[in-house]
Amino acid sequence: MIRFFLLSIMLVSNSIFSILEIEILKGSDNLSKIAFVPFGIEDGVEEDYGEQISQNIEKNMLLFGEFENLDKNEMLSYPSSEDDFFYRDWKVLGVDYSVIGRVNSVNALGNLNISYSLFNINRRIKILEGEIVGGEDNIEDISKIISNRIYEQITGLRGIFDTKLAYVINSDVDTYQICISDIDGKNEQILFTSKSPIMSPDWSPDRKKIAYVSFENGLAEIFIQDLKSGDRDSIQALGMTNSAPVWSPDGKSLALVVSFSGNPDIFLYSISNKRLIRLTNHYGIDTEPSWSPDSKKIIFTSDRSGSPQLYEINTKSKRKKRLTRDGNYNARGRYFPDGKSIFFVHGNDGNFQIAIKKLSSRYIETLTSTSLDESPTISPNGNIIIYATKDGSNGYLGGITLDGKARFSLPVKNGSVREPAWSPLIN
């Protein structure tokens, strides 16, 4: 039972200079190959812009190990328009897709006009054509937008290159920081620093706020922090300890855990009127709530059956249903974006791994092969899971695509990192 309490409190890494950086650990031998041709430029446009944009797009598309690239030295030509594009040049090199583009102009305000195209070499057709205008100082964001469109056209899933990650880092001198960064680890910001543990960050649906737990006043308290102003508000939930906050998909409520007399139960907290509604009332431990995408149900962890297992509760009727039975430990459950499956921490014989399960099936599929995996979070397109794990005493973040074709890690330079939370997409 001690492990049950502590598994969601594994805390983490370091100083103001700690930066996540994705390292590809394993890629499939059968990945789609993409040629990222250096973008052309019109007269009067700074020469570096074309190369910079194509390099950014290439970096984004290769970020999680889902594709492989064609080295520029192997390219037979460098077309920047459809008139100069010949499918045979790419077919002979074993390329599946080619990305070309051109920086057409830059105006007096410093805005670039960029056109781009994506070709399916095997089908011999152009499958994407677009144009975008953006500032010279905003090339990274422009590249992410183009990358998202290319990714969606190839995979059928929305691109996630403009999403962010929240996480907690713990230095060797017992300093805890809650941080956010771009999904590639860049533009890291420290939201809050404390000598006391911090845990359980969760994004509001509009990405403007983060809820988390802090022990700065001796007991577990839930804070909501505005990302723009930095203002923090504590939730006065009246319990001895309050923990595990998660935002509802509409942003109007939090599901959270309140402990009265040491007995944790699941509550709903209204953001507007600050009222609490009790969902569970059991002598066992009920914790780690998470909302279904339609806001009608909540999955939570409970030991009411004798070991930590996952249950689902209807937020209106309060009817409960047990979801897991295999293994002696199933916890930290989360829904997939489509609401048809869940992912969670599955434990057997002292090993704790990330697993998935369709709600319509009893079968559990284990995704990871490490033994101390915790706190899984899923990309908003439902394709990639990032989780906390350990290498000796060092905590780092691992990642895996659902098809198993790519695995990666996100270590920090100093200390350990835990409690990842993937941001929603920007609509």
BELCOR-V412715 format. One line per field, one symbol per residue. phi: phi as a letter, one per 20 degrees, with the letter a starting at -180 (. if undefined). burial: b if it has 9 or more other ideal C-beta (glycine too) atoms within 8 Angstrom, else e. A space follows every 50 residues. Layout:
BEGIN
phi->???
burial->???
END
This chain:
BEGIN
phi->.ffgfefedfdafdffdfcfbfcfebcfecefecedfgffcegnegffff fffffffffffegdmeccdefffefebcfcbffeecgffeffemeeccdc abeeacefeneedcdbbcdeffelcedbbbbbcaffecfffffffffgff gfffendffcfdeccdadccefdlddcdccbffenelfceebcbedgcbl fbefgemeccebdcdfdodfcedddffeenfcceeeemefccblfcffge mebdebddddlndfcecdcfffdledcedcbcffedblfbefgemecceb ebdfeobfcecccffeemfdbfdccenebcblfbefgemecccaeddbln ecceccbffecefddeeddfdceblfcdffemdcddbebccmeeebddbb efemfbcbccfdfcmccblfbefffef
burial->eeebbebbebbbbbbeebbbebebeebeeebebbbbbbbbbbeebeeebb bbbbbbbbbbbbbbbbbbbbeeeebeeebbbeeebebebbbebebbbbbb bbbebbeeebbbbbbbbbbbbeeeebebebebebebeebebbbbbbbbbb bbbbeebbbbbbbbbbbbbbbeeebbbbbbbbbbbeebebbbebeebbbb bbbbbebebbbbbbbeeeebbbbbbbbeeeebeebebeeebbbbbbbbbe bebbbbbbbeeeebbbbbbbeeeeebeebbeeeebbbbbbbbbebebbbb bbbbeeebbbbbbbbeeeebebbbeebebbbbbbbbbeeebbbbbbbeee ebbbbbbeeeeeebeebbebeebbbbbbbbbbbbbbbbbbeeeebbbbbb bbeebbbbbbbbebbbbbbbbbbbbee
END
